[in-house]
């Protein structure tokens, strides 16, 4: 039981009208599926990349515009620790639900004489999900919406949505317990144990705590998600999740939504501020008239004026361009010193995987290409061939 299930159950007890009842019974089941998806995504998605990069890519393709079948399939792939225990007493499991849903809600017609059968089937499915043992569903789960950070007391604050339906706007938690992201929703079913479920479940505190579940990735390159409201008709609501990277990664390289591949590097800036037109000139050189040429460009300037930051920013932006100007984008550095902006002095620095020779440059590029080629070969070997 949680705050949203409590809300849906109260609606079910209140109404006896066929259409409304059917919607709430279906919403209850499909809300549970998206809740499980959010819980497993935030817990296991990055771990899958280390174990199975193609599987992570498969999940990314499915999440953009998922059917209920996709949702069930993603849950299965994300359950890497086998938290879900299928219950055979009812003869139902998650993989059967999409077929049952299509039969009950699909292209046919359902009248009042079929209401009791519809409700009975959906009630069985819901109770079977409860018996699967996944803690976020099986236990009494509270939700926390993190709204800010108190520097003085080193703690986060926000709103607590209790599983019994009550709401408390005075929630606080020390930064030593958990690190939270602003405006994100978390679940908790044991003391000081929090699990992020954003962006798949969302509560809009600015609209009387309106309840939403994930619909589609409306703008993949930006991370904008469109939601379905579960307490009334509203399919136009959308949010931009800037911190959400829809990329498949194995810890060394990343594959983005536009299918370009980049290596993982840490930008040397927290926020990029554009000054002048140097970035535009570099873009023109890279993908303008010179596109397709084997060229080299040198950036010259005093230390600390943004040469590295500009190049890193271009690498990031190229990886998200819809037309994918480059399939592979790698950032490597030979940098061994930088300007200390506080002292005004040039200081030596230690950079991980720093390139010092042309031979190391070739070896590093070869490693990235070889790694990607290995994944491509694996994908090809998995494709069935008809003889």
KEVO-449477 format. One line per field, with one value per residue (C-alpha): residue number from 1; x, y, z; residue in three letters. Coordinates in nm, 3 decimals. Example, Ala and Ser with C-alpha at 12.3 -4.5 7.8 and 13.67 -1.06 7.14 Angstrom:
BEGIN
num	[1,2]
east	[1.230,1.367]
north	[-0.450,-0.106]
up	[0.780,0.714]
residu	[ala,ser]
This chain:
BEGIN
num	[1,2,3,4,5,6,7,8,9,10,11,12,13,14,15,16,17,18,19,20,21,22,23,24,25,26,27,28,29,30,31,32,33,34,35,36,37,38,39,40,41,42,43,44,45,46,47,48,49,50,51,52,53,54,55,56,57,58,59,60,61,62,63,64,65,66,67,68,69,70,71,72,73,74,75,76,77,78,79,80,81,82,83,84,85,86,87,88,89,90,91,92,93,94,95,96,97,98,99,100,101,102,103,104,105,106,107,108,109,110,111,112,113,114,115,116,117,118,119,120,121,122,123,124,125,126,127,128,129,130,131,132,133,134,135,136,137,138,139,140,141,142,143,144,145,146,147,148,149,150,151,152,153,154,155,156,157,158,159,160,161,162,163,164,165,166,167,168,169,170,171,172,173,174,175,176,177,178,179,180,181,182,183,184,185,186,187,188,189,190,191,192,193,194,195,196,197,198,199,200,201,202,203,204,205,206,207,208,209,210,211,212,213,214,215,216,217,218,219,220,221,222,223,224,225,226,227,228,229,230,231,232,233,234,235,236,237,238,239,240,241,242,243,244,245,246,247,248,249,250,251,252,253,254,255,256,257,258,259,260,261,262,263,264,265,266,267,268,269,270,271,272,273,274,275,276,277,278,279,280,281,282,283,284,285,286,287,288,289,290,291,292,293,294,295,296,297,298,299,300,301,302,303,304,305,306,307,308,309,310,311,312,313,314,315,316,317,318,319,320,321,322,323,324,325,326,327,328,329,330,331,332,333,334,335,336,337,338,339,340,341,342,343,344,345,346,347,348,349,350,351,352,353,354,355,356,357,358,359,360,361,362,363,364,365,366,367,368,369,370,371,372,373,374,375,376,377,378,379,380,381,382,383,384,385,386,387]
east	[0.000,0.118,-0.028,-0.140,-0.281,-0.469,-0.615,-0.717,-0.875,-1.085,-1.207,-1.297,-1.498,-1.676,-1.798,-2.038,-2.051,-1.916,-1.679,-1.517,-1.477,-1.314,-1.068,-0.963,-0.915,-0.694,-0.510,-0.429,-0.258,-0.071,0.036,0.195,0.386,0.528,0.611,0.807,0.972,1.082,1.213,1.415,1.533,1.691,1.835,1.973,1.986,2.348,2.455,2.314,2.550,2.852,2.709,2.521,2.557,2.319,2.047,2.078,2.042,1.732,1.577,1.654,1.478,1.175,1.141,1.091,0.734,0.652,0.353,0.241,0.422,0.741,0.695,0.664,0.966,1.177,1.080,1.199,1.532,1.587,1.517,1.882,1.864,1.544,1.341,1.018,0.884,0.618,0.316,0.177,-0.130,-0.342,-0.181,-0.092,0.244,0.359,0.426,0.063,-0.085,-0.043,-0.242,-0.513,-0.530,-0.572,-0.855,-1.036,-0.965,-0.859,-1.060,-1.377,-1.677,-1.744,-2.090,-2.237,-2.285,-1.908,-1.826,-1.808,-1.578,-1.355,-1.328,-1.265,-0.983,-0.814,-0.852,-0.678,-0.396,-0.349,-0.340,-0.100,0.135,0.117,0.218,0.525,0.715,0.883,0.913,0.799,0.462,0.438,0.523,0.366,0.552,0.573,0.670,0.897,0.910,1.243,1.188,1.506,1.828,1.900,2.273,2.275,2.146,2.290,1.957,1.701,1.338,1.012,0.672,0.597,0.308,0.215,0.084,-0.234,-0.323,-0.203,0.035,0.302,0.489,0.753,0.969,1.344,1.638,2.010,2.248,2.438,2.142,2.084,2.168,1.851,1.784,1.564,1.199,1.239,1.007,1.145,0.992,1.077,0.954,1.215,1.391,1.645,1.620,1.517,1.468,1.420,1.114,1.123,1.066,0.824,0.590,0.532,0.334,0.278,0.277,0.193,-0.137,-0.294,-0.072,-0.193,-0.084,0.097,0.259,0.501,0.359,0.628,0.968,0.834,1.172,1.452,1.739,1.618,1.481,1.125,0.866,0.492,0.271,-0.075,-0.272,-0.436,-0.703,-0.860,-0.817,-0.501,-0.253,-0.079,0.126,0.501,0.821,1.184,1.424,1.758,1.959,1.817,2.064,1.900,2.227,2.352,2.689,2.935,3.144,3.387,3.172,2.815,2.560,2.311,1.950,2.064,2.287,2.616,2.890,3.109,3.368,3.298,3.481,3.428,3.376,3.609,3.318,2.999,2.815,2.922,2.891,2.925,3.141,3.180,3.135,3.424,3.189,2.985,3.304,3.414,3.073,3.098,3.442,3.332,2.990,2.964,3.136,3.423,3.197,3.341,3.699,3.991,4.097,4.274,4.222,4.433,4.288,4.535,4.493,4.618,4.545,4.197,4.020,3.795,3.963,3.906,3.559,3.452,3.574,3.404,3.079,3.087,3.145,2.841,2.617,2.719,2.618,2.261,2.204,1.908,2.077,2.383,2.666,2.921,2.880,3.183,3.283,3.578,3.739,4.103,4.340,4.714,4.657,4.898,4.852,4.582,4.525,4.437,4.170,4.221,4.600,4.642,4.924,4.968,4.976,5.056,4.760,4.706,4.461,4.334,4.403,4.606,4.757,5.132,5.235,5.088,5.115,4.894,4.642,4.616,4.592,4.314,4.108,4.162,4.038,3.711,3.651,3.736,3.501,3.213,3.290,3.271,2.919,2.810,2.941,2.758,2.434,2.485,2.546,2.216,2.015,1.845,1.946,1.709,1.891]
north	[0.000,0.351,0.702,0.658,0.305,0.436,0.711,0.466,0.224,0.507,0.588,0.222,0.212,0.534,0.465,0.208,0.345,0.088,0.303,0.476,0.154,-0.023,0.264,0.265,-0.113,-0.093,0.218,0.041,-0.248,-0.034,0.216,-0.076,-0.175,0.175,0.200,-0.127,-0.002,0.322,0.137,-0.116,0.143,0.370,0.075,-0.142,0.034,0.151,-0.191,-0.362,-0.160,-0.319,-0.669,-0.644,-0.331,-0.450,-0.523,-0.166,-0.038,-0.255,-0.101,0.251,0.180,0.041,0.328,0.595,0.495,0.189,-0.037,-0.231,-0.527,-0.316,-0.217,-0.579,-0.676,-0.394,-0.495,-0.849,-0.723,-0.480,-0.739,-0.850,-0.961,-1.165,-0.956,-1.048,-1.388,-1.506,-1.666,-1.971,-2.014,-1.799,-1.910,-1.549,-1.377,-1.041,-1.166,-1.274,-0.937,-0.760,-1.038,-1.031,-0.651,-0.662,-0.914,-0.707,-0.351,-0.396,-0.343,-0.522,-0.386,-0.436,-0.373,-0.381,-0.758,-0.798,-0.563,-0.826,-1.047,-0.749,-0.641,-0.996,-1.049,-0.717,-0.780,-1.117,-0.955,-0.680,-0.923,-1.145,-0.845,-0.788,-1.150,-1.120,-0.998,-0.690,-0.464,-0.135,-0.302,-0.561,-0.328,-0.010,0.249,0.623,0.879,1.177,1.476,1.656,2.031,2.189,2.174,2.348,2.435,2.551,2.220,2.004,1.842,1.805,1.903,1.844,1.674,1.329,1.132,0.860,0.519,0.581,0.878,1.155,1.430,1.611,1.914,1.917,1.620,1.651,1.416,1.458,1.454,1.180,0.946,0.991,1.226,1.352,1.530,1.837,1.797,1.419,1.162,0.886,0.580,0.448,0.125,0.089,0.334,0.562,0.361,0.567,0.465,0.716,0.652,0.971,1.029,0.736,0.844,1.214,1.421,1.784,1.975,2.299,2.152,2.018,1.708,1.587,1.229,1.126,0.818,0.796,0.792,0.853,1.013,1.309,1.469,1.212,1.450,1.687,1.434,1.572,1.321,1.328,1.196,1.051,1.191,0.913,1.109,1.277,1.314,1.508,1.365,1.692,1.733,1.710,1.776,1.829,1.610,1.774,1.544,1.231,1.082,0.836,0.665,0.309,0.277,0.009,0.247,0.327,0.434,0.562,0.516,0.802,0.815,0.936,0.623,0.815,0.667,0.871,0.790,0.887,1.194,1.442,1.802,2.052,2.290,2.283,2.529,2.632,3.003,3.101,3.403,3.525,3.311,3.064,2.764,2.858,2.883,2.538,2.395,2.546,2.393,2.048,2.004,2.294,2.315,2.101,1.806,1.476,1.599,1.466,1.786,1.913,2.232,2.396,2.611,2.855,3.076,3.157,2.918,2.936,3.106,2.806,2.602,2.263,2.356,2.462,2.138,1.927,2.119,2.060,1.686,1.672,1.866,1.661,1.346,1.477,1.623,1.460,1.429,1.255,1.429,1.179,0.815,0.824,1.120,1.079,1.334,1.267,1.507,1.566,1.835,1.828,2.178,2.438,2.786,2.814,3.083,3.167,3.214,3.313,3.058,2.770,2.444,2.083,1.847,1.471,1.369,1.013,0.842,1.139,1.107,1.180,1.034,0.984,0.609,0.636,0.838,0.563,0.290,0.474,0.530,0.169,0.050,0.243,0.125,-0.236,-0.228,-0.096,-0.346,-0.628,-0.521,-0.490,-0.840,-0.972,-0.817,-0.970,-1.314,-1.285,-1.217,-1.536,-1.627,-1.811,-2.057]
up	[0.000,-0.079,-0.109,-0.472,-0.428,-0.127,-0.346,-0.622,-0.371,-0.225,-0.578,-0.637,-0.314,-0.405,-0.759,-0.900,-1.255,-1.503,-1.711,-1.413,-1.216,-1.509,-1.556,-1.192,-1.176,-1.485,-1.362,-1.035,-1.213,-1.462,-1.198,-1.011,-1.325,-1.375,-1.004,-1.025,-1.346,-1.177,-0.873,-1.078,-1.335,-1.077,-0.887,-1.168,-1.506,-1.477,-1.343,-1.652,-1.873,-1.708,-1.748,-2.077,-2.290,-2.572,-2.315,-2.189,-2.547,-2.590,-2.279,-2.406,-2.735,-2.551,-2.304,-2.571,-2.656,-2.446,-2.483,-2.177,-2.329,-2.340,-1.977,-1.866,-2.079,-1.931,-1.577,-1.650,-1.788,-1.501,-1.232,-1.220,-0.855,-0.903,-0.660,-0.835,-0.735,-0.978,-0.810,-0.985,-0.764,-0.995,-1.319,-1.398,-1.431,-1.564,-1.915,-1.954,-1.863,-2.202,-2.373,-2.106,-2.130,-2.508,-2.473,-2.211,-2.326,-2.689,-3.005,-2.899,-2.706,-2.336,-2.192,-1.844,-1.846,-1.867,-1.579,-1.304,-1.512,-1.596,-1.232,-1.112,-1.363,-1.281,-0.908,-0.949,-1.149,-0.889,-0.596,-0.786,-0.829,-0.452,-0.392,-0.615,-0.311,-0.457,-0.150,-0.304,-0.375,-0.097,0.193,0.325,0.119,0.179,-0.086,-0.039,-0.274,-0.221,-0.254,-0.122,0.079,0.408,0.406,0.767,0.903,0.620,0.546,0.269,0.314,0.131,0.147,0.285,0.130,0.377,0.272,0.472,0.248,0.479,0.368,0.571,0.437,0.711,0.604,0.663,0.614,0.688,0.393,0.578,0.533,0.159,-0.127,-0.295,-0.624,-0.621,-0.729,-0.749,-0.593,-0.370,-0.207,0.138,0.297,0.573,0.803,0.627,0.304,-0.001,-0.364,-0.646,-0.865,-1.074,-1.357,-1.391,-1.111,-1.051,-0.802,-0.900,-0.573,-0.757,-0.880,-0.560,-0.563,-0.903,-0.977,-1.297,-1.449,-1.741,-2.093,-2.358,-2.400,-2.597,-2.682,-2.636,-2.700,-2.427,-2.180,-2.196,-2.079,-2.141,-1.861,-1.812,-1.521,-1.323,-1.136,-1.441,-1.819,-1.902,-2.153,-2.242,-1.923,-1.975,-1.783,-1.879,-1.679,-1.758,-1.533,-1.696,-1.942,-2.179,-2.265,-2.259,-2.092,-1.985,-1.777,-2.063,-2.359,-2.392,-2.668,-2.692,-2.812,-3.156,-3.162,-3.157,-2.938,-2.703,-2.443,-2.082,-1.962,-1.681,-1.799,-1.635,-1.574,-1.370,-1.597,-1.946,-2.028,-2.393,-2.470,-2.826,-3.137,-3.107,-3.057,-3.365,-3.572,-3.455,-3.547,-3.893,-3.934,-3.813,-3.976,-4.221,-4.556,-4.433,-4.346,-4.466,-4.485,-4.283,-4.112,-3.805,-3.609,-3.339,-3.062,-2.913,-2.610,-2.263,-1.978,-1.830,-2.120,-2.196,-2.472,-2.307,-2.185,-2.535,-2.692,-2.424,-2.466,-2.843,-2.787,-2.557,-2.795,-3.100,-2.914,-2.877,-3.225,-3.392,-3.733,-3.575,-3.768,-3.629,-3.527,-3.292,-3.074,-2.839,-2.609,-2.515,-2.348,-2.317,-2.057,-1.761,-1.619,-1.569,-1.439,-1.071,-1.085,-0.718,-0.721,-1.087,-1.125,-1.373,-1.177,-1.273,-1.247,-1.258,-1.532,-1.553,-1.890,-2.011,-2.359,-2.374,-2.710,-3.056,-2.999,-2.690,-2.890,-3.155,-2.889,-2.702,-3.017,-3.121,-2.780,-2.815,-3.173,-3.083,-2.786,-2.997,-3.275,-3.021,-2.919,-3.282,-3.352,-3.049,-3.174,-3.518,-3.369,-3.180,-3.499,-3.626,-3.982,-4.216,-4.441]
residu	[unk,unk,unk,unk,unk,unk,unk,unk,unk,unk,unk,unk,unk,unk,unk,unk,unk,unk,unk,unk,unk,unk,unk,unk,unk,unk,unk,unk,unk,unk,unk,unk,unk,unk,unk,unk,unk,unk,unk,unk,unk,unk,unk,unk,unk,unk,unk,unk,unk,unk,unk,unk,unk,unk,unk,unk,unk,unk,unk,unk,unk,unk,unk,unk,unk,unk,unk,unk,unk,unk,unk,unk,unk,unk,unk,unk,unk,unk,unk,unk,unk,unk,unk,unk,unk,unk,unk,unk,unk,unk,unk,unk,unk,unk,unk,unk,unk,unk,unk,unk,unk,unk,unk,unk,unk,unk,unk,unk,unk,unk,unk,unk,unk,unk,unk,unk,unk,unk,unk,unk,unk,unk,unk,unk,unk,unk,unk,unk,unk,unk,unk,unk,unk,unk,unk,unk,unk,unk,unk,unk,unk,unk,unk,unk,unk,unk,unk,unk,unk,unk,unk,unk,unk,unk,unk,unk,unk,unk,unk,unk,unk,unk,unk,unk,unk,unk,unk,unk,unk,unk,unk,unk,unk,unk,unk,unk,unk,unk,unk,unk,unk,unk,unk,unk,unk,unk,unk,unk,unk,unk,unk,unk,unk,unk,unk,unk,unk,unk,unk,unk,unk,unk,unk,unk,unk,unk,unk,unk,unk,unk,unk,unk,unk,unk,unk,unk,unk,unk,unk,unk,unk,unk,unk,unk,unk,unk,unk,unk,unk,unk,unk,unk,unk,unk,unk,unk,unk,unk,unk,unk,unk,unk,unk,unk,unk,unk,unk,unk,unk,unk,unk,unk,unk,unk,unk,unk,unk,unk,unk,unk,unk,unk,unk,unk,unk,unk,unk,unk,unk,unk,unk,unk,unk,unk,unk,unk,unk,unk,unk,unk,unk,unk,unk,unk,unk,unk,unk,unk,unk,unk,unk,unk,unk,unk,unk,unk,unk,unk,unk,unk,unk,unk,unk,unk,unk,unk,unk,unk,unk,unk,unk,unk,unk,unk,unk,unk,unk,unk,unk,unk,unk,unk,unk,unk,unk,unk,unk,unk,unk,unk,unk,unk,unk,unk,unk,unk,unk,unk,unk,unk,unk,unk,unk,unk,unk,unk,unk,unk,unk,unk,unk,unk,unk,unk,unk,unk,unk,unk,unk,unk,unk,unk,unk,unk,unk,unk,unk,unk,unk,unk,unk,unk,unk,unk,unk,unk,unk,unk,unk,unk,unk,unk,unk,unk,unk,unk,unk]
